[in-house]
Every structure is written in C-alpha cells, then in structure tokens.
Amino acid sequence: MPYDKSLDVESFKETKEFEGSRISVGVFSYNGGEMKIQISRENQNANEEWRFAKLGRLTKDEAKEVVPIMMKAVESIG
C-alpha cells in the first residue's frame, strides 16, 4: 500500500534553526497507529531554499538544542 499523506496526522512539531540548516522534531501517527517521533534536517542552498537532507550526526551544540525539544515531543505523546 503506498504512502498516503492524508493518513499521516501531526500532533507536535517544533523546529530549531542553525547556521545554514534546521532540525525539526515532530510526532506523527499514521492511519491511527502508534504515535512516533520523527527528526529531520533541512539544509539551505545557495538560493536560500530549504532542502531535505539525511539527519546523520548532530554537533554538540545541535544536540544541546534538539534534546529538550525531543523531550517535549515525548511528553506530548503521554
């Protein structure tokens, strides 16, 4: 069965911007299923457009900013 965006319900989302990139933490439930945390990175290109990128590794500074957001996401799940 192909992915259907209309079945993907977002209940929490917060984004933190860094120099040239931003990291988003969200809580989603697909088709009424279990709520799950999604973490994604976007990088800004030369035209200042945001492009999805593999999250990969976090710097210490990124982790310090993102971990508290992840804790908020966990609390939002209940």
C-alpha positions, 0 to 999 in steps of 0.5 A, a space after each residue: 500500500 503506498 504512502 498516503 499523506 492524508 493518513 499521516 496526522 501531526 500532533 507536535 512539531 517544533 523546529 530549531 534553526 542553525 547556521 545554514 540548516 534546521 532540525 525539526 522534531 515532530 510526532 506523527 501517527 499514521 492511519 491511527 497507529 502508534 504515535 512516533 517521533 520523527 527528526 529531520 534536517 533541512 539544509 539551505 542552498 545557495 538560493 536560500 531554499 530549504 532542502 531535505 537532507 539525511 539527519 546523520 550526526 548532530 554537533 554538540 551544540 545541535 544536540 544541546 538544542 534538539 534534546 529538550 525539544 525531543 523531550 517535549 515531543 515525548 511528553 506530548 505523546 503521554 
